[in-house]
């Protein structure tokens, strides 16, 4: 009897390619479909599954396949008479199943007593190379081709008459399909959606708009949208209902704080994260609805402190990486290729999943060769007409060579060397090139105690921006002297151009915390994200400038409501609170052990529960006492020196002004500070 459960199998990565194609085509600007402007790779329509196996006794095997197919056995030829099941005698068999599907993903499901479709199968796209199959948790009745996120009926919080129409308010941002009841056949209904009331009522300029002609009394729209308000401008007799789409995984983390503002920021960030976790990590549900590698890296970090959903991470990495041969950057953006490499390493650091690293490593090497083929003699990546250098939405010229791009490239090279080592490969060439790129970046761009933004046509500019300086600290390249200089000349210098997107403020706040400024970081976090809450946000925005008031605060991209009010990178307070203020992180790959270094002087009375690869870690701070509880891995606590006499039998030592304690697996330990 085989104890492995049967599941649908496919060519590795092809389920993600199929699903990605569907999802990325859901972007509409009113009634116009907008497809991604980067290369979208498809799935193979013809694949062959192969398996050699031995049955200890005769087996009757149920067979399901999506597409036309044939089954053959070595030495016996094709199966000519097939009624949905295979009757196989005991013994050794070598089986092939060829499937062709023009209209969907070719995939296979088999279930017998001893033979089931699982990861023991191999597959080829007829290129004479056999690979391990792709699979997930699909049962016989749940085909990968029919996959969609679950839905539930939901009601609007309120409705009222406005200018002859009806304005519905859900009370918060929601991703849902609209259902209209009480229609007359042939009746035309206009629908205007809005993340703000102003947007929904501005029928001619709202970002999302539908016009339908009823074919019956009830019409359910086929595509979800993200909104808070819905406006039916005409005085219709129909009523609107919602089918709310749910995220693929529930939030597993919990946070409770005596600081109400910090609590509200956490709750709103979690809600933002839930709405941008769809089949893949997406940037925002209203406008783009696309998956971007830079946004996805941050969503990945957030997911490790909210859901620990490894499947959405793998789906996103597979889909964004695409297929060999590499001919363009991920999302057509130079920095986003580098973020893709970093996301693969971070996934490994948190999960220890070498199976996935092994699957994607050759593609990662292709991307690094692609980048290396576009560098200068100094090893620098430079701007090219078809290689968008994004960095951030800010007033800056990214043409030529930017110091930010080189530091990010050096980080990606270093993490590639570590990925190679994890697979037993020699990664020293990557490590060596990483050091060379950073050393040359210092020689060219480090001036007067800060990294200058760019060099163009051999001429070094004078502008200093925060980005490269932050990342030099973030990725550990800056030595102590450089760190002190960057903090003084850049981070704490109000004359250096400020960051206005949560995207890069996130990294700025991490660096504040890492340079011993957790209190300043927390106050700035509450000021920045709290400012959005004061503006009525129920999810966090793509960009926030406190000087923008009234309807102007919704504008972006030269459109009055172009700004997304629910954006993936707005959810980063989840990471800032859990990973920075509580200091919870893997001490060893895959959470074989963990670190907890709470900022006890900043947090006040609070409690957090964080999921890990081995159960969860819970930290409670009350009256200065710190209680740490973990399930299935041991670790260490790093606390201020006043806790030194709290548990001497657990004390490992002191380091950087902190006392370090041992925490054994499955323990709950309380540390009490010494009275001042």
N, C-alpha and C positions, 0 to 999 in steps of 0.2 A: 504494500500500500504506500503510495507516494503522499507524504505529509504536506508537500508544497501545494498551495492553492493555484488553480488555473487562472490565467489572466490573458487578456488580449496582448499580442506582441506585434511589433512593427520594425521597420528599419530605424536604427537609432537616430533620434532627432527629428524624424519626419512627422510625428504627431505634433510636435511644437511648430514645425514649419507650416503645416496645414492649418493649425489653430491660429497661428500668428497672422497668416494671410487674411483669415476671416476677421480677426479683431482689428487689425490695422486699417481695414476698409470701412470701419464704422465712424470715421471722422466726417462730419458734415459741417459746412458753413451755410447755415440755413438749408436750402434745398440742393446744394452742390456737394457731391462726394469728393473728398480730398484724399488722395492716396499718398503714402509716404514718398519722399523724394530721394530716398536711398535705395540701394539694390535690395530687392526682396527675393530670397531664394525659395524655391518650391520643394515639394517632396517628390520622391520617385513614384511613378505610376505602375512600374513593374518590378517586383522583388521576389526573391526565392528564399524560402526558409529551409534549413537543413538540420537534421538531428539524427545522430546514431544512438541507439538505445537498446537495452536488453530487458525483455519482459520475463518475469519468473513464472508467469502463467498466462493463459489467453486473456485478452483484454478487449472490451468493447469501448470505443473511443468516439465521443461526440465531437463533430467538426463543424465549426462556423468560420466563414471567411467573408470579408467585405470585398466584392469584386468577382470577376470570373477567375476560376482557378483549376489547377489539376494537381493530382497527387501521384507520386511515383516512388517505387522502391527499387533500390539497387539489386539487380538480378531478377526482378519480377516485372519491371516496366510499370506502365500507367495503371491506375485503378479505373476500370471501365464501368463497373456497376457500383453506384454510390447512392445510398439512401439517407445520407446525413450522418452515418456512423461508420467507423472502420472496425472490422472484426479481424484482430491480429492474433496469431498463435504465439506461444511462448518462444523465446529465442532472441537473437540479435537482429536488428533491422536498421537499415540506413534509409531514411525517408527524406524526400524533397517535396515541398509544396510551393508551386509557382502561382502568384496572384497578380492579376492585372486589373487596375481600377482607374477608369478615365475620370470619374466624378468624385473621387474621395480617396481617403487613405487606405492603401492595401494593407490589411491586417488579418491576423489569424488567431483563432481560439480553439483549443483542443482540451478535452477533459475525459480522462479514463481513470481506472483505479491506480495504474502505475505510471501512465504517460499523461502529462499535462503541459500546456504551453507555459514556459517560464524562461528564466535567464539562461538555461542550459541550451536553448536553441541558438543557432547562428543564422545570419541572413546576409544576402548579397544583393546589390542593385545590378547584377550581371556584369560587374567590372572585374570578376575573377578574384575578388577579395571578400572573405567571410569575416563578419563582425559580430560581436555580441548584440542581441536584439535589444530594442527599447521596449519598455513595459511600464505600467503603473498599476492601479488597483481596479481596473475595469472588470466587472463580472460579465457573464454570458449575455445577460439582458441589457447591459450598458455599454454600447459600442463607443469607441473613441470618436467615430464620425458624428455622433450625436451629442457630444459633450457640451454642456452649458452650465453656467453657474445656477445655483438654486434660487428660487424666488418665493416671496410670501406676499400675501395681500396686505396692504397698508392704507391708512386713511389720512386725508389731509387734516391738519390741525384746525384750520378755519377756512371759511370762504365768505366773500362779500362782493356786492355789486359795485363796479367802478366803471364809469363812462359807458354805461349800456352793456357792459360785459361782466364776466365773473372772474375774480382773482382768487386763486387757491393758494394757501400757504401751508407747507408741510411742517414748518417750525424749525427746520434745520435742513442742511444739504442732504440729498438722497440720490442714489442712482436707481432708476426705475423705468419701467415701461408704463405708458398711459393707457388706460382703458376708458372708453366713452360709452355710456349707456343712454338709452332713451332716444336713439337717433331715428330719423326717417330715411328710408332708402332713397339715395340720390342727394341727400342733404350734404352740403359742403361746410366744413368746420375749419376755422383757422385756430392755431394753437401757438402761443408765444411763451417761451420758457425763460426763466431768469434765475441767476444766483442771488440777485438783488431784486427788490420790488420795482425799482426804477427800470431795470433791464426788461423784466417781464412785461411791463406796461408800455415800453417803447417798441411797439409791434414792428415798425419798419427797420429797426436797427438791433434788435435782440440777436445774440449770437446763434440761438437755436430756435427754429420755427418750423412748424408743420402745417400743411393744408391737406385735408383728406376729404374724400367723397364716400359717404357711407354706403356699404353694400348690404347692410343689415341693421338691426336695432342696436347691436353692440359691435364696436370695433376696438381691437387691441393692437396698438402700434408695434411693429416688429423689432425696433431697435431701442435700446435703453438710452437715456440721457441723464446727465447730472444737473440738478437744479434744486431750488428751494420753492420757487413760485411758478405757477402756471396760470396764464391768462387766456381766457376765451373771449375775444373782443366783441363778438356779436352776442345778443341776448338769446342764447340758445336754450332749448328745453332740455338738452342733455346734461348729464352729470359726469364728473371725472372721478376715476378711482386709480389706484396705483398697484402695480406689481413690482415690489421692491426687490432688487437684485442683491444677493448676499455675497460677502467675500468668500474665497475658497477655504479659508481656515479661520476658526474663532480666535479672538485675542486671548492669550493664556496668561499674560502678565497682569499684575494688579499693583496699584499705587494708592496710598492714602497719606495725606499730609495735613497738618494743622494749618499750613499756609494755604488759604483758600485760593489765592491767585495761582500759585504753583499747581494746585490740584486742578483748577479749571484749564490751565495750559496743557497739562498731561491729558486730561479727558478729551480735549478738543484735538490734540495731536493724534491720539488713538483713533478718533473718529475720522480724521483726515487720512490716516494710514489705511483704515478699512476701506474707504471709498476709492483709494488709488491702488489697492490690491485687488485686481480682477483676475482674469486668466493669466495675466502677466503683470508685472509692475508697470503702471502707466503714469504719465506725468500729471494729468488732470482729466476729469471726466467730461467737462463741458466742451472744451475747445479741441485740444490736440488728440487726446485719447490714444496717444502713441507711446511706445516704449523707447525711452532714450537711455543710453548707457550711463551717462553721468547722473541722471536722476535715479536710475535703477541701483547704482552702487549705494546711494544713501538709503533707498528703500530696503536694500538687503541688510544694511546695518540695523535699521529700525526693526526689521522682521526678527532679527536675532534677540531682540529685547521685547517683542510683543507676541508673536505667534510661533516663532522658531519653525516656520513652514519651509522646509528645505526643497519641497517640490516646486514652489513658485520661483524660488531662486534658480533652480536648474532649468526650468522651462524658459525663463527670461534669458539666462546666459546662452542656452542653446539657440534660441530664436534670434537674438541679437548677433551672435557670432556667425550665423549663417553657415554656408558650406564652402569647401575648398573648390576651386582655387580662390585665394584672397586677391581681390583686384581693387578694392577701395576701402576706406576707413569705415568702421562701425558708425552707423547713422550719418556717414559722410563727414564726420568731425574728427579731427586728429586727436584731440584730448579724449574723445569718447572711446577710441580704440584702446588707449592706455588705461582708462577706467575699466574697460572690459577685462584686461589682464589682471588688474587689481581686484576686481570682483571675484575672479576665479580663485585667487590666492586667499582672499578673506573668507570665502566659502569653505575652503580647506581648513583654515585656521580655526573656525568655529565648529566644524563638523567632523573633521578627520576623514572625510569621504574620499579615499584614494581611487575608488572605482570611477567616480565622476571626473576627478583630475586626470586620470589615465585616458578617459574618453575624449577630453577636450585639449589635452596637452599638444598634440600635433598641430591642431588648428591654432593654438596660441603661438606655437613656434612660427607658423606661417605669418601670423600678424607681426611678430617681431622682425622677421626677415623683411616683410613689406615695409615696416617703419625704417629698418636699417638701410634699406635701399633708397630712402628719400632723405638721407642726412647729408650734412656738409662734412668737410674734412675734420672739423672739430667735434663731430658726432651730433650736431644740432639738427633738430627738426625745424623746418622753416615753413612759412605760409606759402601755399600754392593756390592758384585760382580755384581748383576743384577740391581742395582740402580745407574745409572750414575750420578755423581756429576760433573756438567759441569763448572759453574761459568763463564769462559771465555776461549778463545784460548790464553793460556799463559803458560810459563814454571813454573809450580807449581804442587806439589803433593797434590791431593785432597782426598787421602785415610785417614781413621780415621774420626775425627770430625773437621770440619772447622768452624771457627767463622762466616764466611759469611753465611753458611747454617742456623746457629742458629738465626742470626739476621733476615734473610728472613723469617724463620719459625715464629718468634715472631711477625713479621709484618702481616703475613697471619692469625695468631690466633687473633690478635687485630681486623683486618678487618672483620673476621668472627663474632666477637662479635657485631660489628656495623651492619652487615647485619642481624643478628638475631634480633637486636633491631628494625630495620626498619620494620620487619614483626611482631612486637609485641611479640617476643619470648625472653626468658631469655638467654642472651649471656655472663653472668658474668663468667661462667666456662672458656670460651675461653679467656676473658680478663685476668683472674687470671693466666691462664697458660702462656699467653704471657708475663706477668710481671715476672713470675718465670723463663722462658727460658732466657729472657734478663738478669735478675739479675745473673743467674748462668753463662751466657756468660761473663759477666764482671768479676766475681770471677775467672774464669778459664783462660780467654784469654787476659784480660787487663793488660798489662805489660809495664812499662816505658812510659806511655802516648800514647799507641796505642794498637790496637787489633792484637795479633799474629795470623798468618794464620791458624795453625792446631795443633791438639794434636793427636798423634797416639800411640796406645797401652799404654795409660797412660802417655806418655812422651810429654811434650809441646815443640814444635819446637821454633826456634828463628826467622824464616822468617816472616817479616811483608809485607803484600800486601795491596793494596789500597781498595780492594773490600768491606770487612766488615766494614772498617772505614768509607767509603763513605756512606754505607747503614745505619749505625748508625745515621748519620746526616740526610740522605734523608728521613727516616721514623720517625724522631723526637725522637729517643730513647736517643741520647747523650745529656747530660745536658750542660750548658754553658761552664763549665770547660773542659769537654771532647771534646766539639767542638773546643775550642781554641787549645787544645793539638793535636787533629787530624789534624787540619789545619797546625800547625807548624811542627809536626813530620812526617806527611804522605803526605798530599796534596802538600805542598810547599817544600818537601824534595826530591831532585833529586836522592838521593841514594836509594829510594824505587822504585822497579821495575815499569817501565812506562807501561801504557796501550796503545796497538797499534790497538785495534778494535774500530770502531765507537760505537759498542754495549755498552761497559763500559765507554768509554770516555763521552758518553751522560750523564751518571749519575755523572761523575766527574764534568762536566760543570754545571749541575744543582746545585750541592753542592757549587761550586765556587760562583755562583750567590747568593745562599741563605746565604752565609757567608760574604756578602758584597763585593764581588770581581767581580762585573758585567763587569767592564772594562777589567780586566785580562781575564775573561771568553770570552769576545768578541774577544779580540786579539788572544787568543788561538784557538777559533772557526775559525777565518779567516785564521790562519796559518795552521791548520790541514785540514779543508775541502777545503780551498783555495789551499793547496798543491796538492790535487787531481785534482783540476781544472787546475793547472799548468802542470800536467802530461797529460792533454788532456781529462779528464773525462767529459762525458756528463750525467752520473748518478754517484752516490756515491757508494763506494766499500765496500766489506765485511771486508777488513783489509787494513790499510795503514801505511807503514813505510817509512818515507822520505829518509831513507838511502838505500832503495832498488831502483835501477835504471835499465834502459834497460828492456829487456824481463823478468828479474828476478822478477820485481814487479808484474807480473801476476801469479806467482807460488803460490801454496798452496796445502796442503794434499799430498805432494810429487809428484805433477803433474804440468807440466810446465804452464798450463792454468787453474788450479783448482780453483783459486780465482774468486769469483763472482764480476763483475764490476758494478752490479746493485743489491744492497742488501737492504732489508727493513730497517735494523738498520742504514744504511747510510743516511736515510731521516730525522733523528732527528733534524737537524737545524730548521725545521718548528716549532717544539715544543719549542726549545731553544729561538727562536726569539719571538714567540707569547706569550708563557706562562712565560718565564723567563725575557726577556728584556722588553716586554710590560706589563708583569704581569697580563695578563687576565686569570681569572679562576672563577669557581663558588664559590660564598660566601655561598650559601645554596644549598642543594641537588637539582639537576635538573635545575640549573641556575634560581632558584626562585629569586635570586639576584646575582650580579656579583661584582668582584673586578677588578680594573684596576690600576696597580702600575708601570707605565713606568719608565725605567732607562733613564731619560731625559738627564743626563750628558754623556751618552754613545751613544745614538741612532742618534743624529743629526736630520736633516730634513727628515721626513719619514711619511708613512701612512700605516695602516693595517686595514683590515676588517676580522673579525673572526665570523664564524657561531656558533650559540648556539642553545639550545633547544627551545628558544623563539626569533626567528629572529636573528639579527646579532649585533655585537658591532664594531664600527669604531673608531679608534684613529688616530688623525693627530697631528704631532709635527712640528711646523714651527717657526723658529726664537725664540725658547724657549717657545712659547705659546703651550698649550696642549688643543686640542679640542676632546671631547669624545661624541659620539652619540650612542644611543642604541634604539632598537625597542620596545620590549615588556616586558622588565624587568628593574627594578631599581637596583641601586647598589651604589658603592662608589669608589672614586678616592683616591689613596694614593700617594702624591706628596712630593718632598723635601720642607723643611720649608720655602724657599724663596717664595713659592706660598701662604703663609699664609694669606696675605691680598687680595688675588685675588678675592674671593667670600665669604666674611664673613658670609653672610646669609645662606650659604650652609655648613659652617664649622661644623664638628661634634666634632673634637678634634685633639689632636696630640698624636703620639705614635711612639716610636723607631726612633725619628728623622724625622718623616714625619707628614704632615698635612693631615687630612682625611676630604673629602668633600662628601656630599650627592648628588647623581644623581638620579633624578626621572625617572619614566618610560616614554619612548618615547621622552626624551629630548636630545638636543644638547647643550653642555656647554663648554665654553672656559675658561681656567685658564691661567692667565698671571703672570709670575714671577716678584717679586719685583726687581727693579734695584739694582745692587750691589753698 
